Amino acid sequence: MRNFTLIITLFFLPALSQSARYIDGIEDIPIFKGMTYVEDSLVLFDKSEGRYVSSEITGDYKKFEIINFYRSILPNLGWEKIGPFLFKRGDEELEIRFSENGKRTSVMFSIYPSK
């Protein structure tokens, strides 16, 4: 069974690494499915009290699909849910905002120092 798991892992690892895409400026948070980065949306400030990062993705997905994905994946990445769309990890907070325009949903990620 262990060998089978190893073979499966080695077989799918290249496909996973090629398909894994991350939010610009926030390299450890994956982009949901086929959503795309909104050009020129990245804002990044590194200050003495911590970093400020803002980045946006967009795609033709329903808001609830995106919410469910990030609510399930973020705790695995060390983010603790402290509000409906607010997470905390170490000295940083991650806020997620959504906007919908027809079928298109945009998601804005903001990271800033904890208060």
Summary of the structure (lengths in Angstrom):
residues: 115
radius of gyration: 16.0
end to end distance: 48.3
largest distance: 50.4
contacts: 289
relative contact order: 0.18
helix: 29%
strand: 45%
